[in-house]
Amino acid sequence: MRARGEAVAELPKNEQKDQALDLILDAWDTALVRGCAPEQIATSAIFAAFADLIDVYGEDIVAEMANRLPARVRRGEFSMRQGPAN
């Protein structure tokens, strides 16, 4: 197993996004099967994502990215289901 952050051959950006999402969704499913609640998985995923983004871009840039999230959420950019959640 590679250490976190260890260099590997780089895939094209679109392939990286597709592969990363597939791997994250597989891990998500594994966590569900092992008894983790979806909201706990989501909170952990957001924490991990922000921590890595801050390592790469710094707090100020990531804070600006986060400031744009409410509008993006309201536009439905992250919605994967049809209709209201409840």
C-alpha positions in Angstrom: 0.0 0.0 0.0 1.3 3.5 -0.9 1.7 6.2 1.7 -0.8 9.0 1.5 0.5 11.7 -0.9 3.1 9.4 -2.5 3.6 10.2 -6.2 2.1 8.0 -8.9 1.8 8.2 -12.7 -0.7 11.0 -13.3 -3.9 10.4 -15.3 -5.6 13.0 -17.5 -7.7 15.4 -15.4 -11.1 14.0 -16.6 -10.0 10.4 -15.9 -8.7 11.5 -12.4 -12.1 13.0 -11.6 -14.0 9.9 -12.8 -11.7 7.5 -11.0 -11.6 9.5 -7.8 -15.4 9.7 -7.7 -15.8 6.0 -8.3 -13.3 5.2 -5.5 -15.0 7.6 -3.1 -18.5 6.2 -3.8 -17.1 2.7 -3.2 -15.6 3.8 0.1 -18.9 5.5 1.0 -20.8 2.2 0.2 -18.3 0.3 2.4 -18.9 2.7 5.3 -22.6 2.3 5.0 -22.3 -1.5 5.0 -20.2 -1.3 8.1 -22.8 0.7 10.0 -21.9 4.4 9.5 -24.7 6.8 9.0 -24.7 8.7 5.7 -24.6 12.1 7.5 -21.5 11.0 9.4 -19.8 9.8 6.3 -20.7 13.1 4.6 -19.3 15.2 7.4 -16.1 13.1 7.4 -15.8 13.5 3.6 -16.2 17.2 3.8 -13.6 17.5 6.5 -11.1 15.4 4.5 -11.8 17.4 1.4 -11.4 20.8 3.0 -8.2 19.7 4.8 -6.6 18.6 1.5 -7.8 21.7 -0.3 -6.3 23.9 2.5 -3.0 22.0 2.2 -2.9 22.8 -1.5 -4.4 26.3 -1.8 -4.4 27.7 1.8 -7.1 28.9 4.1 -8.0 32.2 2.3 -8.6 30.7 -1.1 -10.6 27.7 0.4 -12.7 30.1 2.5 -13.6 32.0 -0.7 -14.5 28.7 -2.4 -16.7 27.9 0.6 -18.4 31.3 0.4 -19.6 30.3 -3.0 -21.1 27.0 -1.9 -24.6 28.3 -0.7 -25.4 29.6 -4.1 -24.2 26.5 -5.8 -26.3 24.3 -3.4 -29.4 26.4 -4.1 -28.9 26.1 -7.9 -28.9 22.3 -7.4 -25.3 21.6 -8.5 -25.0 18.9 -5.9 -28.5 17.5 -6.0 -28.6 13.9 -7.2 -32.2 13.0 -6.4 -35.4 14.4 -7.9 -37.8 16.4 -5.8 -37.5 17.4 -2.1 -35.3 15.4 0.2 -38.2 14.9 2.7 
